[in-house]
Amino acid sequence: MAKVVKKSGKKQTFLPRKIRTSVERAAKEAGLNPKKTKELVEEVAEPVIELYRKKKVVKAADLRRSLLGRLDRKAKKVSAAWRRYDRKKKK
């Protein structure tokens, strides 16, 4: 199983459910219905999970960049919701 290196340098086990949950929450915040949310998770989160699952060490920033890049292409409202959450969290 891969390890995720956080900005602080702390390592955590790679947990695919955290990626799925993040996309689901951003989709809900953006007003997507459950069906569209599920489709988005399959189209955006699952490919990223598969890509990074095979690696030994992954930077959290790389995971975030991959997810947001895909969200920017598939669902701008959702990526905007994610970024709003990030800005609130950093305050």
Phi and psi restraints in degrees (value plus and minus 20) as a CYANA .aco file:
   2 ALA   PHI     -91.8   -51.8
   2 ALA   PSI     137.1   177.1
   3 LYS   PHI    -132.8   -92.8
   3 LYS   PSI     120.9   160.9
   4 VAL   PHI    -124.4   -84.4
   4 VAL   PSI     108.3   148.3
   5 VAL   PHI    -118.6   -78.6
   5 VAL   PSI      97.4   137.4
   6 LYS   PHI     -97.6   -57.6
   6 LYS   PSI     149.3   189.3
   7 LYS   PHI     -76.5   -36.5
   7 LYS   PSI     -55.4   -15.4
   8 SER   PHI     -94.5   -54.5
   8 SER   PSI     -31.5     8.5
   9 GLY   PHI      78.6   118.6
   9 GLY   PSI     -31.1     8.9
  10 LYS   PHI     -86.9   -46.9
  10 LYS   PSI     120.7   160.7
  11 LYS   PHI    -125.6   -85.6
  11 LYS   PSI     119.9   159.9
  12 GLN   PHI    -152.8  -112.8
  12 GLN   PSI     136.8   176.8
  13 THR   PHI     -88.1   -48.1
  13 THR   PSI     118.9   158.9
  14 PHE   PHI     -88.2   -48.2
  14 PHE   PSI      98.2   138.2
  15 LEU   PHI    -139.5   -99.5
  15 LEU   PSI      82.1   122.1
  16 PRO   PHI     -74.2   -34.2
  16 PRO   PSI     -52.0   -12.0
  17 ARG   PHI     -83.6   -43.6
  17 ARG   PSI     -48.8    -8.8
  18 LYS   PHI     -86.8   -46.8
  18 LYS   PSI     -56.0   -16.0
  19 ILE   PHI     -88.5   -48.5
  19 ILE   PSI     -67.2   -27.2
  20 ARG   PHI     -78.8   -38.8
  20 ARG   PSI     -65.8   -25.8
  21 THR   PHI     -82.6   -42.6
  21 THR   PSI     -59.9   -19.9
  22 SER   PHI     -82.7   -42.7
  22 SER   PSI     -64.7   -24.7
  23 VAL   PHI     -85.9   -45.9
  23 VAL   PSI     -61.6   -21.6
  24 GLU   PHI     -81.2   -41.2
  24 GLU   PSI     -63.6   -23.6
  25 ARG   PHI     -86.0   -46.0
  25 ARG   PSI     -62.0   -22.0
  26 ALA   PHI     -84.6   -44.6
  26 ALA   PSI     -59.6   -19.6
  27 ALA   PHI     -84.6   -44.6
  27 ALA   PSI     -62.2   -22.2
  28 LYS   PHI     -83.1   -43.1
  28 LYS   PSI     -64.2   -24.2
  29 GLU   PHI     -81.3   -41.3
  29 GLU   PSI     -53.6   -13.6
  30 ALA   PHI    -101.3   -61.3
  30 ALA   PSI     -26.4    13.6
  31 GLY   PHI      70.3   110.3
  31 GLY   PSI      -3.3    36.7
  32 LEU   PHI     -93.6   -53.6
  32 LEU   PSI     126.1   166.1
  33 ASN   PHI     -98.1   -58.1
  33 ASN   PSI     144.4   184.4
  34 PRO   PHI     -76.9   -36.9
  34 PRO   PSI     -57.4   -17.4
  35 LYS   PHI     -85.6   -45.6
  35 LYS   PSI     -67.0   -27.0
  36 LYS   PHI     -84.7   -44.7
  36 LYS   PSI     -56.3   -16.3
  37 THR   PHI     -82.4   -42.4
  37 THR   PSI     -65.8   -25.8
  38 LYS   PHI     -81.6   -41.6
  38 LYS   PSI     -62.9   -22.9
  39 GLU   PHI     -81.5   -41.5
  39 GLU   PSI     -61.6   -21.6
  40 LEU   PHI     -85.0   -45.0
  40 LEU   PSI     -61.3   -21.3
  41 VAL   PHI     -80.0   -40.0
  41 VAL   PSI     -63.0   -23.0
  42 GLU   PHI     -86.7   -46.7
  42 GLU   PSI     -58.0   -18.0
  43 GLU   PHI    -101.8   -61.8
  43 GLU   PSI     -48.4    -8.4
  44 VAL   PHI    -129.4   -89.4
  44 VAL   PSI     -75.1   -35.1
  45 ALA   PHI     -91.8   -51.8
  45 ALA   PSI     -65.1   -25.1
  46 GLU   PHI     -80.8   -40.8
  46 GLU   PSI     -64.3   -24.3
  47 PRO   PHI     -82.6   -42.6
  47 PRO   PSI     -56.9   -16.9
  48 VAL   PHI     -86.9   -46.9
  48 VAL   PSI     -61.8   -21.8
  49 ILE   PHI     -79.7   -39.7
  49 ILE   PSI     -67.3   -27.3
  50 GLU   PHI     -82.8   -42.8
  50 GLU   PSI     -60.0   -20.0
  51 LEU   PHI     -83.0   -43.0
  51 LEU   PSI     -67.9   -27.9
  52 TYR   PHI    -106.0   -66.0
  52 TYR   PSI     -40.0     0.0
  53 ARG   PHI     -79.9   -39.9
  53 ARG   PSI     -52.2   -12.2
  54 LYS   PHI     -99.6   -59.6
  54 LYS   PSI     -32.0     8.0
  55 LYS   PHI    -108.5   -68.5
  55 LYS   PSI     138.8   178.8
  56 LYS   PHI    -104.9   -64.9
  56 LYS   PSI     -61.7   -21.7
  57 VAL   PHI    -152.9  -112.9
  57 VAL   PSI     115.0   155.0
  58 VAL   PHI    -152.8  -112.8
  58 VAL   PSI     115.3   155.3
  59 LYS   PHI    -102.1   -62.1
  59 LYS   PSI     116.3   156.3
  60 ALA   PHI     -78.2   -38.2
  60 ALA   PSI     -56.6   -16.6
  61 ALA   PHI     -83.4   -43.4
  61 ALA   PSI     -55.9   -15.9
  62 ASP   PHI     -88.4   -48.4
  62 ASP   PSI     -60.6   -20.6
  63 LEU   PHI     -80.2   -40.2
  63 LEU   PSI     -68.2   -28.2
  64 ARG   PHI     -80.8   -40.8
  64 ARG   PSI     -66.1   -26.1
  65 ARG   PHI     -80.1   -40.1
  65 ARG   PSI     -63.0   -23.0
  66 SER   PHI     -82.7   -42.7
  66 SER   PSI     -66.6   -26.6
  67 LEU   PHI     -84.4   -44.4
  67 LEU   PSI     -66.9   -26.9
  68 LEU   PHI     -87.1   -47.1
  68 LEU   PSI     -55.1   -15.1
  69 GLY   PHI     -81.4   -41.4
  69 GLY   PSI     -64.0   -24.0
  70 ARG   PHI     -87.8   -47.8
  70 ARG   PSI     -60.4   -20.4
  71 LEU   PHI     -84.9   -44.9
  71 LEU   PSI     -57.7   -17.7
  72 ASP   PHI     -78.7   -38.7
  72 ASP   PSI     -57.6   -17.6
  73 ARG   PHI     -99.6   -59.6
  73 ARG   PSI     -53.4   -13.4
  74 LYS   PHI    -117.0   -77.0
  74 LYS   PSI     -57.5   -17.5
  75 ALA   PHI    -173.7  -133.7
  75 ALA   PSI      66.0   106.0
  76 LYS   PHI     -77.4   -37.4
  76 LYS   PSI     -58.0   -18.0
  77 LYS   PHI     -82.2   -42.2
  77 LYS   PSI     -55.6   -15.6
  78 VAL   PHI     -93.6   -53.6
  78 VAL   PSI     -62.8   -22.8
  79 SER   PHI     -84.9   -44.9
  79 SER   PSI     -55.2   -15.2
  80 ALA   PHI     -84.8   -44.8
  80 ALA   PSI     -60.6   -20.6
  81 ALA   PHI     -83.2   -43.2
  81 ALA   PSI     -61.2   -21.2
  82 TRP   PHI     -80.4   -40.4
  82 TRP   PSI     -66.7   -26.7
  83 ARG   PHI     -86.0   -46.0
  83 ARG   PSI     -57.1   -17.1
  84 ARG   PHI     -80.4   -40.4
  84 ARG   PSI     -63.2   -23.2
  85 TYR   PHI     -81.6   -41.6
  85 TYR   PSI     -63.6   -23.6
  86 ASP   PHI     -78.8   -38.8
  86 ASP   PSI     -64.2   -24.2
  87 ARG   PHI     -84.1   -44.1
  87 ARG   PSI     -61.0   -21.0
  88 LYS   PHI     -84.1   -44.1
  88 LYS   PSI     -61.3   -21.3
  89 LYS   PHI     -85.4   -45.4
  89 LYS   PSI     -53.7   -13.7
  90 LYS   PHI     -97.5   -57.5
  90 LYS   PSI     -36.0     4.0
